[in-house]
Amino acid sequence: MGENREEIKEPERESARNYTYILHCSDGTFYTGWTTDLDRRVRTHNEGHGAKYTRSRIPVRLVYYETFSSKTEAMQREYAIKRLSRSEKLALIRSMQPDNLRSDRHT
């Protein structure tokens, strides 16, 4: 019979690990994003298949990340970090990883 069945979609599951991250690009700038697989995402950026912004700024280096239980939280944090000034981002990075990044001369 020509029974019309609507496909029932399961609610989107939130991954147990959602990351907001900051990359240090080869030109001294920062890129902020979110992902569910941090290692894969950094590798993708460095292979030139990441965000358009990072493609011409490889290699990139992971300098900061935070972990969240939901995609929404990670995306909200990404938005908040993107609104920070460069000096505020440097302070954030240094608060978690002192002496890891020495790029203030690129401001």
Secondary structure by P-SEA (a helix, b strand, c coil): ccccccccccccccccbbbbbcccccccbbbbbccccaaaaaaaaaacccccccccccccccccccccccaaaaaaaaaaaaaccaaaaaaaaaacccccccccccc
